[in-house]
Amino acid sequence: MAWLQLSVAVARDHADPVGELLSGQGAVAVSLSGADEEQLLEPLPGQQPLWDRVRLDALMHPDVDLKAVRAALEGAGARLLDVNFVAESAWQQRWRDHAVRACFGGRLWLVPRDEPFDPPVAAGSTGPRRAPAVMRLDPGLAFGSGSHPTTRLCLAGLVALPLEGARVLDFGCGSGVLALAACLLGADRVVAVDHDPQALVATRDNATYNAIGEGRLEVVTPAALDDPALALEAFDVVVANILAKPLVDLAPRLTALTAQGGRLMLSGLLDGQERMIVEAYPTVAFEPPAHQAEWIRLDGRRGSL
């Protein structure tokens, strides 16, 4: 099947709303690039691309109303640069070329959605507790694909925890990579939280593709945590891969959501930001940070108030 590929120029600050507009007009996929056409499939946590102007490439059905799309783009301050036909196989290969292939802790495998893969069983492992877990993802606009160091730090941290039967909260879930990993690693109940509607849709879509049912994964907005059914719940593991300032602002809330004796995993932090986080979480005993490039992950255990 042939698709229409629309190339759209937009100011950096308008990339997200225009991407949402294209999705609302029927785009089944949207990618982001800069003036030098370097693909940006996973921006830094909570950040926008550094380019002044960006290009969005949207894949749309051939019978889309181009006149209506053009008018909507102009109303949003964007400009339609080009329209081309593209084969479905060519678009899929474009995503596949940027997909992540990685293994964490010898147990959790991250591979492209449609790539044939038979994971090896770790040497010396026995029983279902040590069975390999496979997560299948495609990269997408503004969502985590597992390629950023902070995502990798958190995936490595989750693999190292005894998650079988645990209750896990992923605050700021993005595409749900960490929430899905917790489910695949044996967590009994996982709640994925994000304020961005696109993130919630992507998380649910990825969960469905990885055969993770609603009974194990709940995808909600932050406001839903105020619901009495969730407000009184404390989690065995709380993971938040965002940025230092939001982590400081959220300290009381994230602490309260962590059960006494529970684990708190914080990332999206640059080396040197450890102290401000530790001071914001006085009831959490943190371990030395884990490092990858200039990024760090802080793991702690909540004590009594």
C-alpha positions in Angstrom: 0.0 0.0 0.0 1.2 3.5 -0.8 0.8 6.3 1.7 1.1 10.1 1.6 4.1 11.6 3.3 3.6 15.2 4.3 6.6 17.3 5.2 5.8 20.2 7.4 8.1 23.1 8.6 7.3 24.5 12.0 9.0 26.5 14.8 10.6 24.4 17.5 8.2 25.5 20.2 5.2 24.5 18.1 6.4 21.0 17.2 4.4 19.1 19.8 1.0 20.9 19.1 1.5 20.6 15.3 2.4 16.9 15.8 -0.9 16.5 17.7 -2.7 18.4 15.0 -1.4 16.0 12.3 -2.5 13.0 14.4 -5.9 14.6 14.8 -6.0 14.9 11.0 -5.4 11.2 10.6 -1.6 10.8 10.6 -0.7 7.2 11.6 2.9 8.1 12.3 4.9 11.3 12.7 8.7 11.7 12.7 10.8 14.7 13.7 14.0 16.1 12.1 16.1 19.3 12.1 17.5 21.4 9.4 20.4 19.0 8.9 17.8 16.1 8.7 19.4 14.3 11.7 16.6 12.1 13.1 15.6 12.9 16.7 13.6 10.0 17.9 14.1 10.5 21.6 14.7 14.0 22.9 16.2 14.5 26.3 13.7 13.8 29.1 11.2 16.6 29.3 13.0 18.7 26.7 12.3 20.0 23.2 14.7 19.6 20.3 17.5 22.2 20.1 16.8 23.2 16.5 15.2 26.6 15.9 12.9 25.2 13.2 12.1 21.5 12.7 10.5 19.4 10.1 7.7 17.0 10.8 7.1 14.1 8.3 3.6 12.6 8.7 2.3 9.4 7.1 -1.3 9.7 6.1 -3.9 7.8 4.1 -4.0 8.7 0.4 -7.6 9.9 0.5 -7.0 12.5 3.3 -8.4 16.0 2.7 -5.2 17.8 1.9 -7.0 21.2 1.6 -8.3 20.8 5.1 -4.9 19.7 6.4 -3.2 22.6 4.8 -5.7 25.1 6.3 -5.3 23.5 9.7 -1.5 23.7 9.4 -1.5 27.4 8.3 -3.8 28.2 11.2 -1.2 26.6 13.6 1.6 28.6 12.1 3.1 25.7 10.2 3.9 25.4 6.5 3.4 22.4 4.3 6.7 21.8 2.4 6.0 18.8 0.3 3.7 15.9 -0.4 5.0 12.5 -1.7 3.8 9.0 -2.1 5.8 6.5 -0.1 5.6 2.7 0.0 4.6 1.2 3.4 7.7 -1.0 3.3 9.9 2.0 2.9 8.3 3.8 5.9 8.5 0.7 8.1 12.2 0.3 7.2 12.8 3.9 8.3 11.5 3.2 11.7 13.3 -0.1 11.9 16.7 1.5 11.1 16.3 3.6 14.2 14.9 0.9 16.5 16.8 -0.1 19.6 18.2 -3.6 20.2 19.6 -4.1 23.6 19.7 -6.5 26.6 19.6 -5.5 30.2 20.9 -7.6 33.0 21.0 -10.7 30.8 17.2 -11.0 31.1 15.3 -8.1 29.6 15.5 -7.8 25.8 14.4 -4.7 23.9 13.9 -5.4 20.2 12.0 -3.9 17.2 8.3 -4.8 17.0 8.4 -7.0 13.9 11.9 -8.5 14.2 12.1 -12.3 14.6 13.8 -12.9 17.9 14.3 -16.0 20.2 16.0 -14.8 23.4 18.5 -17.1 24.9 18.0 -18.3 28.5 20.6 -17.0 30.9 23.1 -19.5 32.0 22.2 -21.1 35.3 18.7 -19.7 35.3 15.8 -22.0 36.2 12.1 -21.6 36.6 9.8 -18.8 35.5 11.4 -16.2 37.8 14.5 -16.1 35.6 12.8 -16.6 32.2 13.9 -13.9 29.7 11.5 -11.0 29.0 11.2 -9.5 25.6 9.8 -6.0 25.0 9.0 -5.0 21.4 8.9 -1.3 20.6 9.0 1.1 17.6 10.4 4.6 18.1 8.1 7.5 17.8 7.8 11.2 18.1 8.7 12.6 21.5 8.4 9.1 23.1 11.1 7.0 24.7 12.5 4.2 22.6 15.0 2.9 25.1 17.9 4.6 23.4 18.5 7.5 25.9 21.0 6.9 28.7 18.5 7.7 31.4 16.0 5.1 30.0 18.8 2.6 29.9 19.8 3.4 33.5 16.3 2.8 34.7 15.8 -0.4 32.7 19.0 -1.8 34.2 17.9 -0.7 37.6 14.5 -2.4 37.2 16.1 -5.7 36.1 18.2 -5.7 39.3 15.1 -5.5 41.5 13.0 -8.4 42.7 9.8 -7.2 41.0 7.8 -10.5 41.1 4.5 -9.6 42.7 5.4 -6.0 43.3 3.3 -2.9 42.9 5.1 -0.4 40.6 4.4 3.2 39.7 6.0 4.8 36.6 5.6 8.6 37.0 6.1 10.4 33.6 5.8 7.2 31.6 6.2 8.6 28.1 5.7 5.6 25.8 5.5 3.3 28.8 8.9 1.6 28.4 9.6 1.4 32.1 6.0 0.4 33.0 6.0 -2.3 30.4 9.4 -3.5 31.6 8.1 -3.8 35.1 5.1 -5.9 33.9 7.4 -8.2 31.8 9.7 -8.6 34.8 6.9 -10.0 36.9 5.3 -7.0 38.7 1.8 -7.8 39.9 0.3 -4.3 39.4 1.8 -1.3 37.5 0.4 2.2 37.2 1.8 4.4 34.4 1.2 8.1 34.8 1.7 11.0 32.3 0.0 14.4 31.6 0.4 14.1 27.8 -2.6 12.4 26.1 -0.3 11.1 23.4 1.9 9.4 26.0 -1.1 7.6 27.4 -2.2 6.4 23.9 1.4 5.2 23.1 1.7 3.4 26.4 -1.6 1.6 25.9 -0.7 0.7 22.3 2.7 -0.7 23.3 1.1 -2.6 26.2 -1.4 -4.2 23.8 1.3 -5.2 21.3 3.3 -6.8 24.2 0.2 -8.7 25.4 0.0 -6.8 28.7 -3.6 -6.7 29.8 -5.4 -3.9 31.6 -5.6 -6.1 34.7 -1.9 -5.6 35.2 -1.3 -2.2 33.8 -3.3 1.0 34.5 -2.5 4.1 32.4 -3.7 7.4 34.0 -3.1 11.1 34.2 -1.6 12.6 37.4 -5.0 13.8 38.5 -6.2 10.2 38.7 -3.8 9.7 41.6 -6.1 11.8 43.7 -8.9 9.3 43.3 -9.5 7.6 46.6 -8.8 4.2 45.0 -5.3 5.2 44.2 -4.6 8.0 46.7 -4.4 5.5 49.5 -2.2 3.1 47.6 1.5 3.0 48.3 3.8 1.3 45.8 6.7 -1.1 46.4 8.7 0.6 43.6 8.3 4.2 42.3 10.3 5.2 39.2 10.4 8.7 37.7 12.6 9.4 34.7 12.0 13.1 34.3 14.3 16.1 35.1 15.8 17.5 38.3 13.5 20.5 38.9 10.3 18.5 38.5 11.7 15.7 40.7 12.4 18.3 43.4 8.9 19.8 43.0 7.3 16.3 43.1 9.3 15.1 46.1 6.4 15.2 48.7 4.1 13.4 46.3 6.5 10.8 45.1 7.6 10.1 48.6 4.0 9.7 49.8 3.3 7.3 46.9 6.3 5.1 48.0 5.5 2.5 50.6 7.6 2.6 53.8 10.6 0.4 53.0 9.8 0.8 49.3 12.2 1.7 46.5 12.4 5.0 44.8 14.3 5.2 41.5 14.9 8.7 40.1 16.6 9.6 36.8 16.7 12.3 34.1 19.5 13.8 36.3 22.8 15.2 35.2 26.0 14.4 37.1 26.3 17.0 39.8 22.5 17.2 40.6 22.6 14.5 43.2 22.7 16.8 46.2 19.6 18.8 45.3 17.6 15.6 45.0 18.9 14.1 48.2 18.0 17.2 50.1 14.5 17.2 48.6 13.8 13.6 49.8 14.9 13.7 53.5 13.1 10.4 54.4 14.8 8.4 51.6 18.1 6.7 52.1 19.9 7.0 48.7 22.6 4.7 47.4 25.6 6.0 45.4 24.4 7.1 41.9 24.6 4.9 38.9 26.3 6.6 35.9 26.0 6.5 32.1 27.7 9.2 30.2 26.8 12.5 31.9 23.6 11.1 33.3 22.9 9.5 36.7 20.2 7.4 38.4 19.5 7.6 42.1 18.1 4.6 44.0 16.8 4.9 47.5 14.7 3.2 50.1 12.0 5.2 52.0 12.2 5.1 55.7 9.6 6.2 58.3 8.4 9.8 58.4 
